[in-house]
């Protein structure tokens, strides 16, 4: 699998930060906190949005966001949030 | 909406604890940590599994788990994990 790079991820999370917070603490309670979440889980969730396997909830928002992310982007973004406190 | 009761939820999480940990810290990194997650998000996720809107990832496991949960069960379980540190 692709290995995520949290430093590279930090440069790719501007759009995520709008809802999830710059360090993964979301102010709005329907958006999940991502800080310290398992990177593998975050990758699995992003890929499920990208593939359209996840509907419901905020998928109308998440699917287009994930649509143009590469596997490396996803690994880097997951690494970034998983290393946040 | 249904108001969740964390104390009632504590009695309903035995099956969740097997993968997510008794207080929402999962040892296996494909299972998300739930401790301190927003209750509204947890409810939304459980309902998406229950309705089958969430596929992919561990949905094969989660959908049957969520299938027989009532809205009150879901609110209580969400309240329980959201109040864990």
N, CA and C atoms of all chains as a GROMACS GRO file, in nm:
protein
  510
    1UNK      N    1   0.086  -0.120   0.000
    1UNK     CA    2   0.000   0.000   0.000
    1UNK      C    3   0.089   0.125   0.000
    2UNK      N    4   0.030   0.236  -0.029
    2UNK     CA    5   0.101   0.365  -0.034
    2UNK      C    6   0.133   0.410   0.108
    3UNK      N    7   0.253   0.460   0.131
    3UNK     CA    8   0.284   0.510   0.266
    3UNK      C    9   0.256   0.659   0.270
    4UNK      N   10   0.185   0.700   0.374
    4UNK     CA   11   0.144   0.840   0.386
    4UNK      C   12   0.254   0.924   0.446
    5UNK      N   13   0.261   1.052   0.401
    5UNK     CA   14   0.362   1.146   0.453
    5UNK      C   15   0.287   1.263   0.513
    6UNK      N   16   0.288   1.272   0.647
    6UNK     CA   17   0.209   1.374   0.717
    6UNK      C   18   0.250   1.515   0.673
    7UNK      N   19   0.382   1.536   0.645
    7UNK     CA   20   0.426   1.673   0.605
    7UNK      C   21   0.364   1.707   0.470
    8UNK      N   22   0.369   1.611   0.378
    8UNK     CA   23   0.306   1.638   0.247
    8UNK      C   24   0.156   1.656   0.266
    9UNK      N   25   0.099   1.578   0.358
    9UNK     CA   26  -0.045   1.586   0.383
    9UNK      C   27  -0.086   1.724   0.432
   10UNK      N   28   0.001   1.786   0.514
   10UNK     CA   29  -0.032   1.917   0.571
   10UNK      C   30  -0.061   2.018   0.459
   11UNK      N   31   0.002   1.996   0.344
   11UNK     CA   32  -0.018   2.093   0.233
   11UNK      C   33  -0.144   2.060   0.153
   12UNK      N   34  -0.210   1.950   0.187
   12UNK     CA   35  -0.324   1.906   0.104
   12UNK      C   36  -0.456   1.916   0.180
   13UNK      N   37  -0.455   1.970   0.302
   13UNK     CA   38  -0.576   1.962   0.384
   13UNK      C   39  -0.655   2.093   0.392
   14UNK      N   40  -0.619   2.190   0.309
   14UNK     CA   41  -0.689   2.320   0.318
   14UNK      C   42  -0.840   2.299   0.306
   15UNK      N   43  -0.883   2.219   0.209
   15UNK     CA   44  -1.027   2.204   0.189
   15UNK      C   45  -1.088   2.122   0.303
   16UNK      N   46  -1.011   2.029   0.358
   16UNK     CA   47  -1.065   1.946   0.470
   16UNK      C   48  -1.085   2.035   0.594
   17UNK      N   49  -0.984   2.126   0.612
   17UNK     CA   50  -0.982   2.207   0.735
   17UNK      C   51  -1.107   2.292   0.748
   18UNK      N   52  -1.166   2.327   0.635
   18UNK     CA   53  -1.283   2.416   0.640
   18UNK      C   54  -1.391   2.356   0.731
   19UNK      N   55  -1.408   2.222   0.723
   19UNK     CA   56  -1.513   2.159   0.806
   19UNK      C   57  -1.453   2.084   0.926
   20UNK      N   58  -1.341   2.017   0.904
   20UNK     CA   59  -1.286   1.930   1.008
   20UNK      C   60  -1.189   2.003   1.102
   21UNK      N   61  -1.157   2.129   1.069
   21UNK     CA   62  -1.061   2.203   1.154
   21UNK      C   63  -0.920   2.178   1.106
   22UNK      N   64  -0.833   2.275   1.119
   22UNK     CA   65  -0.695   2.264   1.067
   22UNK      C   66  -0.621   2.145   1.128
   23UNK      N   67  -0.656   2.111   1.256
   23UNK     CA   68  -0.587   1.997   1.317
   23UNK      C   69  -0.686   1.884   1.348
   24UNK      N   70  -0.800   1.886   1.279
   24UNK     CA   71  -0.891   1.773   1.291
   24UNK      C   72  -0.987   1.779   1.408
   25UNK      N   73  -1.006   1.899   1.463
   25UNK     CA   74  -1.108   1.918   1.568
   25UNK      C   75  -1.218   2.003   1.507
   26UNK      N   76  -1.330   1.939   1.474
   26UNK     CA   77  -1.435   2.013   1.403
   26UNK      C   78  -1.527   2.083   1.503
   27UNK      N   79  -1.562   2.205   1.470
   27UNK     CA   80  -1.648   2.283   1.559
   27UNK      C   81  -1.795   2.244   1.541
   28UNK      N   82  -1.824   2.180   1.429
   28UNK     CA   83  -1.965   2.150   1.400
   28UNK      C   84  -1.987   2.000   1.422
   29UNK      N   85  -2.087   1.966   1.503
   29UNK     CA   86  -2.087   1.828   1.554
   29UNK      C   87  -2.138   1.721   1.458
   30UNK      N   88  -2.171   1.760   1.336
   30UNK     CA   89  -2.204   1.656   1.239
   30UNK      C   90  -2.079   1.619   1.158
   31UNK      N   91  -1.972   1.700   1.170
   31UNK     CA   92  -1.845   1.669   1.102
   31UNK      C   93  -1.756   1.600   1.203
   32UNK      N   94  -1.707   1.480   1.172
   32UNK     CA   95  -1.627   1.406   1.268
   32UNK      C   96  -1.492   1.471   1.299
   33UNK      N   97  -1.451   1.456   1.425
   33UNK     CA   98  -1.313   1.490   1.460
   33UNK      C   99  -1.222   1.389   1.390
   34UNK      N  100  -1.108   1.435   1.338
   34UNK     CA  101  -1.015   1.345   1.269
   34UNK      C  102  -0.884   1.334   1.344
   35UNK      N  103  -0.860   1.426   1.437
   35UNK     CA  104  -0.731   1.427   1.509
   35UNK      C  105  -0.710   1.295   1.582
   36UNK      N  106  -0.594   1.233   1.558
   36UNK     CA  107  -0.558   1.109   1.628
   36UNK      C  108  -0.637   0.988   1.584
   37UNK      N  109  -0.717   1.002   1.476
   37UNK     CA  110  -0.790   0.885   1.426
   37UNK      C  111  -0.689   0.792   1.356
   38UNK      N  112  -0.717   0.663   1.350
   38UNK     CA  113  -0.625   0.569   1.284
   38UNK      C  114  -0.613   0.603   1.136
   39UNK      N  115  -0.491   0.612   1.086
   39UNK     CA  116  -0.468   0.648   0.944
   39UNK      C  117  -0.536   0.547   0.851
   40UNK      N  118  -0.525   0.418   0.883
   40UNK     CA  119  -0.587   0.315   0.797
   40UNK      C  120  -0.737   0.337   0.786
   41UNK      N  121  -0.801   0.374   0.899
   41UNK     CA  122  -0.944   0.397   0.895
   41UNK      C  123  -0.976   0.519   0.807
   42UNK      N  124  -0.898   0.625   0.826
   42UNK     CA  125  -0.922   0.747   0.746
   42UNK      C  126  -0.908   0.716   0.597
   43UNK      N  127  -0.805   0.636   0.561
   43UNK     CA  128  -0.787   0.599   0.420
   43UNK      C  129  -0.909   0.520   0.371
   44UNK      N  130  -0.953   0.425   0.455
   44UNK     CA  131  -1.066   0.340   0.414
   44UNK      C  132  -1.191   0.426   0.393
   45UNK      N  133  -1.211   0.524   0.482
   45UNK     CA  134  -1.330   0.609   0.471
   45UNK      C  135  -1.322   0.696   0.345
   46UNK      N  136  -1.206   0.758   0.322
   46UNK     CA  137  -1.191   0.844   0.204
   46UNK      C  138  -1.210   0.764   0.075
   47UNK      N  139  -1.156   0.641   0.073
   47UNK     CA  140  -1.171   0.559  -0.048
   47UNK      C  141  -1.315   0.517  -0.068
   48UNK      N  142  -1.388   0.494   0.045
   48UNK     CA  143  -1.530   0.457   0.032
   48UNK      C  144  -1.611   0.575  -0.021
   49UNK      N  145  -1.572   0.698   0.019
   49UNK     CA  146  -1.641   0.815  -0.038
   49UNK      C  147  -1.604   0.827  -0.185
   50UNK      N  148  -1.475   0.811  -0.215
   50UNK     CA  149  -1.427   0.827  -0.354
   50UNK      C  150  -1.496   0.727  -0.446
   51UNK      N  151  -1.517   0.607  -0.398
   51UNK     CA  152  -1.576   0.502  -0.483
   51UNK      C  153  -1.728   0.510  -0.484
   52UNK      N  154  -1.782   0.596  -0.397
   52UNK     CA  155  -1.927   0.608  -0.390
   52UNK      C  156  -1.992   0.500  -0.304
   53UNK      N  157  -1.909   0.420  -0.237
   53UNK     CA  158  -1.967   0.314  -0.152
   53UNK      C  159  -2.030   0.372  -0.026
   54UNK      N  160  -1.981   0.492   0.012
   54UNK     CA  161  -2.042   0.557   0.127
   54UNK      C  162  -2.139   0.664   0.080
   55UNK      N  163  -2.267   0.639   0.112
   55UNK     CA  164  -2.367   0.744   0.085
   55UNK      C  165  -2.421   0.785   0.222
   56UNK      N  166  -2.526   0.861   0.224
   56UNK     CA  167  -2.581   0.905   0.353
   56UNK      C  168  -2.492   1.009   0.417
   57UNK      N  169  -2.537   1.063   0.528
   57UNK     CA  170  -2.460   1.163   0.602
   57UNK      C  171  -2.414   1.275   0.510
   58UNK      N  172  -2.289   1.308   0.519
   58UNK     CA  173  -2.236   1.422   0.442
   58UNK      C  174  -2.173   1.376   0.310
   59UNK      N  175  -2.216   1.258   0.260
   59UNK     CA  176  -2.148   1.206   0.141
   59UNK      C  177  -2.165   1.299   0.022
   60UNK      N  178  -2.275   1.375   0.018
   60UNK     CA  179  -2.295   1.467  -0.095
   60UNK      C  180  -2.180   1.568  -0.099
   61UNK      N  181  -2.126   1.595   0.019
   61UNK     CA  182  -2.014   1.690   0.028
   61UNK      C  183  -1.881   1.615   0.009
   62UNK      N  184  -1.871   1.499   0.072
   62UNK     CA  185  -1.742   1.429   0.077
   62UNK      C  186  -1.706   1.363  -0.056
   63UNK      N  187  -1.807   1.308  -0.125
   63UNK     CA  188  -1.774   1.233  -0.247
   63UNK      C  189  -1.702   1.321  -0.350
   64UNK      N  190  -1.753   1.441  -0.380
   64UNK     CA  191  -1.680   1.524  -0.477
   64UNK      C  192  -1.541   1.564  -0.426
   65UNK      N  193  -1.529   1.583  -0.292
   65UNK     CA  194  -1.397   1.618  -0.238
   65UNK      C  195  -1.298   1.505  -0.262
   66UNK      N  196  -1.348   1.382  -0.239
   66UNK     CA  197  -1.255   1.267  -0.248
   66UNK      C  198  -1.231   1.227  -0.393
   67UNK      N  199  -1.322   1.268  -0.481
   67UNK     CA  200  -1.320   1.218  -0.620
   67UNK      C  201  -1.185   1.243  -0.686
   68UNK      N  202  -1.124   1.361  -0.660
   68UNK     CA  203  -1.000   1.387  -0.735
   68UNK      C  204  -0.876   1.368  -0.650
   69UNK      N  205  -0.888   1.289  -0.544
   69UNK     CA  206  -0.769   1.261  -0.463
   69UNK      C  207  -0.703   1.131  -0.511
   70UNK      N  208  -0.572   1.134  -0.524
   70UNK     CA  209  -0.500   1.011  -0.561
   70UNK      C  210  -0.481   0.927  -0.435
   71UNK      N  211  -0.439   0.803  -0.452
   71UNK     CA  212  -0.409   0.718  -0.336
   71UNK      C  213  -0.303   0.783  -0.248
   72UNK      N  214  -0.204   0.847  -0.313
   72UNK     CA  215  -0.098   0.913  -0.235
   72UNK      C  216  -0.154   1.031  -0.156
   73UNK      N  217  -0.241   1.112  -0.222
   73UNK     CA  218  -0.305   1.223  -0.150
   73UNK      C  219  -0.377   1.170  -0.026
   74UNK      N  220  -0.454   1.063  -0.048
   74UNK     CA  221  -0.534   1.006   0.061
   74UNK      C  222  -0.443   0.956   0.174
   75UNK      N  223  -0.334   0.890   0.137
   75UNK     CA  224  -0.241   0.839   0.240
   75UNK      C  225  -0.177   0.956   0.316
   76UNK      N  226  -0.142   1.062   0.243
   76UNK     CA  227  -0.077   1.177   0.309
   76UNK      C  228  -0.175   1.249   0.402
   77UNK      N  229  -0.297   1.269   0.354
   77UNK     CA  230  -0.399   1.339   0.434
   77UNK      C  231  -0.429   1.256   0.560
   78UNK      N  232  -0.442   1.124   0.541
   78UNK     CA  233  -0.470   1.036   0.656
   78UNK      C  234  -0.354   1.041   0.756
   79UNK      N  235  -0.232   1.041   0.703
   79UNK     CA  236  -0.114   1.047   0.793
   79UNK      C  237  -0.115   1.178   0.870
   80UNK      N  238  -0.149   1.288   0.800
   80UNK     CA  239  -0.149   1.418   0.866
   80UNK      C  240  -0.246   1.419   0.986
   81UNK      N  241  -0.372   1.386   0.959
   81UNK     CA  242  -0.471   1.395   1.068
   81UNK      C  243  -0.443   1.293   1.178
   82UNK      N  244  -0.392   1.176   1.141
   82UNK     CA  245  -0.370   1.075   1.246
   82UNK      C  246  -0.259   1.118   1.341
   83UNK      N  247  -0.173   1.208   1.295
   83UNK     CA  248  -0.062   1.252   1.383
   83UNK      C  249  -0.097   1.380   1.458
   84UNK      N  250  -0.220   1.429   1.443
   84UNK     CA  251  -0.259   1.549   1.518
   84UNK      C  252  -0.311   1.511   1.655
   85UNK      N  253  -0.285   1.600   1.752
   85UNK     CA  254  -0.332   1.573   1.889
   85UNK      C  255  -0.472   1.632   1.907
   86UNK      N  256  -3.545   1.529   1.785
   86UNK     CA  257  -3.462   1.407   1.775
   86UNK      C  258  -3.452   1.342   1.912
   87UNK      N  259  -3.410   1.219   1.914
   87UNK     CA  260  -3.399   1.143   2.037
   87UNK      C  261  -3.279   1.192   2.116
   88UNK      N  262  -3.294   1.207   2.248
   88UNK     CA  263  -3.177   1.249   2.327
   88UNK      C  264  -3.109   1.125   2.380
   89UNK      N  265  -2.980   1.119   2.367
   89UNK     CA  266  -2.902   1.002   2.409
   89UNK      C  267  -2.869   1.007   2.557
   90UNK      N  268  -2.864   0.888   2.618
   90UNK     CA  269  -2.831   0.879   2.760
   90UNK      C  270  -2.707   0.791   2.771
   91UNK      N  271  -2.594   0.855   2.805
   91UNK     CA  272  -2.466   0.783   2.808
   91UNK      C  273  -2.468   0.665   2.904
   92UNK      N  274  -2.542   0.684   3.019
   92UNK     CA  275  -2.545   0.573   3.118
   92UNK      C  276  -2.617   0.454   3.058
   93UNK      N  277  -2.730   0.480   2.991
   93UNK     CA  278  -2.802   0.370   2.926
   93UNK      C  279  -2.715   0.311   2.816
   94UNK      N  280  -2.643   0.399   2.747
   94UNK     CA  281  -2.558   0.354   2.637
   94UNK      C  282  -2.450   0.258   2.685
   95UNK      N  283  -2.398   0.284   2.806
   95UNK     CA  284  -2.289   0.200   2.857
   95UNK      C  285  -2.333   0.053   2.863
   96UNK      N  286  -2.464   0.032   2.879
   96UNK     CA  287  -2.514  -0.107   2.890
   96UNK      C  288  -2.536  -0.167   2.752
   97UNK      N  289  -2.520  -0.088   2.647
   97UNK     CA  290  -2.554  -0.138   2.513
   97UNK      C  291  -2.431  -0.153   2.424
   98UNK      N  292  -2.313  -0.132   2.478
   98UNK     CA  293  -2.195  -0.127   2.391
   98UNK      C  294  -2.108  -0.253   2.395
   99UNK      N  295  -2.157  -0.359   2.457
   99UNK     CA  296  -2.074  -0.480   2.468
   99UNK      C  297  -2.027  -0.523   2.329
  100UNK      N  298  -2.119  -0.527   2.233
  100UNK     CA  299  -2.080  -0.576   2.100
  100UNK      C  300  -1.988  -0.476   2.030
  101UNK      N  301  -2.006  -0.346   2.058
  101UNK     CA  302  -1.920  -0.244   1.994
  101UNK      C  303  -1.777  -0.256   2.050
  102UNK      N  304  -1.773  -0.282   2.184
  102UNK     CA  305  -1.644  -0.281   2.254
  102UNK      C  306  -1.549  -0.386   2.198
  103UNK      N  307  -1.606  -0.491   2.143
  103UNK     CA  308  -1.521  -0.599   2.092
  103UNK      C  309  -1.421  -0.545   1.991
  104UNK      N  310  -1.466  -0.450   1.906
  104UNK     CA  311  -1.374  -0.396   1.804
  104UNK      C  312  -1.327  -0.255   1.840
  105UNK      N  313  -1.416  -0.174   1.892
  105UNK     CA  314  -1.385  -0.033   1.916
  105UNK      C  315  -1.322  -0.007   2.053
  106UNK      N  316  -1.319  -0.111   2.136
  106UNK     CA  317  -1.263  -0.092   2.272
  106UNK      C  318  -1.372  -0.046   2.366
  107UNK      N  319  -1.364  -0.083   2.493
  107UNK     CA  320  -1.469  -0.052   2.591
  107UNK      C  321  -1.492   0.099   2.602
  108UNK      N  322  -1.384   0.178   2.583
  108UNK     CA  323  -1.404   0.324   2.594
  108UNK      C  324  -1.375   0.392   2.459
  109UNK      N  325  -1.384   0.315   2.351
  109UNK     CA  326  -1.375   0.377   2.219
  109UNK      C  327  -1.234   0.398   2.167
  110UNK      N  328  -1.135   0.327   2.225
  110UNK     CA  329  -0.999   0.330   2.170
  110UNK      C  330  -0.972   0.192   2.111
  111UNK      N  331  -0.976   0.187   1.978
  111UNK     CA  332  -0.964   0.055   1.915
  111UNK      C  333  -0.817   0.019   1.895
  112UNK      N  334  -0.785  -0.108   1.923
  112UNK     CA  335  -0.646  -0.153   1.911
  112UNK      C  336  -0.612  -0.182   1.766
  113UNK      N  337  -0.715  -0.202   1.684
  113UNK     CA  338  -0.690  -0.244   1.545
  113UNK      C  339  -0.716  -0.124   1.454
  114UNK      N  340  -0.618  -0.090   1.371
  114UNK     CA  341  -0.625   0.044   1.311
  114UNK      C  342  -0.720   0.059   1.193
  115UNK      N  343  -0.794  -0.046   1.161
  115UNK     CA  344  -0.896  -0.027   1.058
  115UNK      C  345  -1.030   0.004   1.126
  116UNK      N  346  -1.036  -0.017   1.260
  116UNK     CA  347  -1.158   0.019   1.334
  116UNK      C  348  -1.137   0.157   1.393
  117UNK      N  349  -1.228   0.252   1.367
  117UNK     CA  350  -1.207   0.389   1.415
  117UNK      C  351  -1.216   0.401   1.567
  118UNK      N  352  -1.134   0.494   1.620
  118UNK     CA  353  -1.153   0.536   1.759
  118UNK      C  354  -1.286   0.609   1.766
  119UNK      N  355  -1.361   0.587   1.874
  119UNK     CA  356  -1.490   0.654   1.890
  119UNK      C  357  -1.488   0.749   2.009
  120UNK      N  358  -1.390   0.733   2.096
  120UNK     CA  359  -1.385   0.814   2.219
  120UNK      C  360  -1.380   0.962   2.183
  121UNK      N  361  -1.472   1.039   2.243
  121UNK     CA  362  -1.472   1.184   2.223
  121UNK      C  363  -1.519   1.229   2.086
  122UNK      N  364  -1.569   1.134   2.005
  122UNK     CA  365  -1.620   1.174   1.874
  122UNK      C  366  -1.755   1.246   1.894
  123UNK      N  367  -1.792   1.333   1.801
  123UNK     CA  368  -1.921   1.405   1.814
  123UNK      C  369  -2.037   1.306   1.812
  124UNK      N  370  -2.128   1.316   1.907
  124UNK     CA  371  -2.242   1.223   1.915
  124UNK      C  372  -2.326   1.232   1.788
  125UNK      N  373  -2.350   1.353   1.737
  125UNK     CA  374  -2.431   1.365   1.614
  125UNK      C  375  -2.369   1.290   1.498
  126UNK      N  376  -2.234   1.296   1.488
  126UNK     CA  377  -2.168   1.225   1.379
  126UNK      C  378  -2.184   1.073   1.397
  127UNK      N  379  -2.166   1.027   1.522
  127UNK     CA  380  -2.177   0.883   1.548
  127UNK      C  381  -2.317   0.834   1.514
  128UNK      N  382  -2.420   0.915   1.549
  128UNK     CA  383  -2.558   0.877   1.516
  128UNK      C  384  -2.575   0.870   1.364
  129UNK      N  385  -2.522   0.972   1.297
  129UNK     CA  386  -2.537   0.976   1.151
  129UNK      C  387  -2.470   0.854   1.087
  130UNK      N  388  -2.353   0.817   1.140
  130UNK     CA  389  -2.281   0.702   1.082
  130UNK      C  390  -2.358   0.573   1.108
  131UNK      N  391  -2.405   0.554   1.232
  131UNK     CA  392  -2.479   0.431   1.265
  131UNK      C  393  -2.607   0.420   1.181
  132UNK      N  394  -2.673   0.534   1.161
  132UNK     CA  395  -2.797   0.530   1.081
  132UNK      C  396  -2.766   0.501   0.935
  133UNK      N  397  -2.651   0.551   0.887
  133UNK     CA  398  -2.613   0.523   0.747
  133UNK      C  399  -2.581   0.375   0.730
  134UNK      N  400  -2.521   0.314   0.833
  134UNK     CA  401  -2.497   0.168   0.826
  134UNK      C  402  -2.630   0.096   0.833
  135UNK      N  403  -2.717   0.141   0.926
  135UNK     CA  404  -2.846   0.072   0.945
  135UNK      C  405  -2.929   0.076   0.817
  136UNK      N  406  -2.923   0.189   0.747
  136UNK     CA  407  -3.006   0.204   0.625
  136UNK      C  408  -2.937   0.143   0.504
  137UNK      N  409  -2.811   0.103   0.521
  137UNK     CA  410  -2.739   0.043   0.409
  137UNK      C  411  -2.677   0.149   0.317
  138UNK      N  412  -2.687   0.277   0.358
  138UNK     CA  413  -2.630   0.382   0.273
  138UNK      C  414  -2.478   0.379   0.278
  139UNK      N  415  -2.424   0.324   0.386
  139UNK     CA  416  -2.279   0.312   0.394
  139UNK      C  417  -2.238   0.169   0.358
  140UNK      N  418  -2.166   0.159   0.246
  140UNK     CA  419  -2.107   0.029   0.212
  140UNK      C  420  -1.955   0.048   0.217
  141UNK      N  421  -1.882  -0.047   0.170
  141UNK     CA  422  -1.736  -0.034   0.174
  141UNK      C  423  -1.684  -0.050   0.316
  142UNK      N  424  -1.552  -0.054   0.328
  142UNK     CA  425  -1.489  -0.066   0.460
  142UNK      C  426  -1.546  -0.184   0.537
  143UNK      N  427  -1.582  -0.159   0.660
  143UNK     CA  428  -1.629  -0.268   0.747
  143UNK      C  429  -1.782  -0.277   0.749
  144UNK      N  430  -1.843  -0.228   0.641
  144UNK     CA  431  -1.991  -0.224   0.644
  144UNK      C  432  -2.049  -0.364   0.655
  145UNK      N  433  -1.978  -0.464   0.599
  145UNK     CA  434  -2.031  -0.601   0.608
  145UNK      C  435  -2.048  -0.641   0.754
  146UNK      N  436  -1.964  -0.582   0.839
  146UNK     CA  437  -1.971  -0.611   0.982
  146UNK      C  438  -2.070  -0.517   1.050
  147UNK      N  439  -2.062  -0.390   1.011
  147UNK     CA  440  -2.139  -0.287   1.083
  147UNK      C  441  -2.288  -0.291   1.051
  148UNK      N  442  -2.322  -0.320   0.926
  148UNK     CA  443  -2.465  -0.314   0.889
  148UNK      C  444  -2.549  -0.410   0.972
  149UNK      N  445  -2.510  -0.537   0.985
  149UNK     CA  446  -2.592  -0.626   1.070
  149UNK      C  447  -2.594  -0.580   1.217
  150UNK      N  448  -2.482  -0.522   1.263
  150UNK     CA  449  -2.481  -0.474   1.402
  150UNK      C  450  -2.585  -0.364   1.421
  151UNK      N  451  -2.587  -0.272   1.322
  151UNK     CA  452  -2.676  -0.155   1.336
  151UNK      C  453  -2.820  -0.191   1.305
  152UNK      N  454  -2.840  -0.301   1.232
  152UNK     CA  455  -2.974  -0.333   1.180
  152UNK      C  456  -3.079  -0.338   1.291
  153UNK      N  457  -3.041  -0.395   1.408
  153UNK     CA  458  -3.148  -0.410   1.508
  153UNK      C  459  -3.138  -0.306   1.619
  154UNK      N  460  -3.070  -0.194   1.591
  154UNK     CA  461  -3.065  -0.088   1.692
  154UNK      C  462  -3.179   0.010   1.669
  155UNK      N  463  -3.246   0.050   1.777
  155UNK     CA  464  -3.351   0.151   1.766
  155UNK      C  465  -3.284   0.288   1.765
  156UNK      N  466  -3.360   0.392   1.732
  156UNK     CA  467  -3.307   0.530   1.736
  156UNK      C  468  -3.257   0.562   1.877
  157UNK      N  469  -3.329   0.514   1.978
  157UNK     CA  470  -3.288   0.542   2.117
  157UNK      C  471  -3.156   0.470   2.147
  158UNK      N  472  -3.144   0.342   2.103
  158UNK     CA  473  -3.019   0.269   2.124
  158UNK      C  474  -2.904   0.349   2.061
  159UNK      N  475  -2.928   0.395   1.938
  159UNK     CA  476  -2.822   0.467   1.864
  159UNK      C  477  -2.785   0.595   1.938
  160UNK      N  478  -2.887   0.668   1.986
  160UNK     CA  479  -2.859   0.794   2.058
  160UNK      C  480  -2.781   0.764   2.187
  161UNK      N  481  -2.819   0.656   2.257
  161UNK     CA  482  -2.751   0.623   2.383
  161UNK      C  483  -2.607   0.580   2.359
  162UNK      N  484  -2.587   0.496   2.258
  162UNK     CA  485  -2.452   0.448   2.227
  162UNK      C  486  -2.363   0.566   2.183
  163UNK      N  487  -2.421   0.654   2.101
  163UNK     CA  488  -2.344   0.772   2.056
  163UNK      C  489  -2.308   0.861   2.175
  164UNK      N  490  -2.404   0.878   2.267
  164UNK     CA  491  -2.378   0.962   2.385
  164UNK      C  492  -2.267   0.899   2.469
  165UNK      N  493  -2.273   0.766   2.483
  165UNK     CA  494  -2.171   0.698   2.565
  165UNK      C  495  -2.031   0.725   2.509
  166UNK      N  496  -2.010   0.692   2.381
  166UNK     CA  497  -1.874   0.705   2.327
  166UNK      C  498  -1.829   0.850   2.319
  167UNK      N  499  -1.925   0.941   2.293
  167UNK     CA  500  -1.883   1.083   2.281
  167UNK      C  501  -1.836   1.137   2.415
  168UNK      N  502  -1.880   1.074   2.524
  168UNK     CA  503  -1.838   1.125   2.657
  168UNK      C  504  -1.714   1.052   2.710
  169UNK      N  505  -1.658   0.962   2.629
  169UNK     CA  506  -1.536   0.892   2.675
  169UNK      C  507  -1.414   0.975   2.642
  170UNK      N  508  -1.312   0.966   2.730
  170UNK     CA  509  -1.188   1.042   2.703
  170UNK      C  510  -1.090   0.955   2.624
   0.00000   0.00000   0.00000
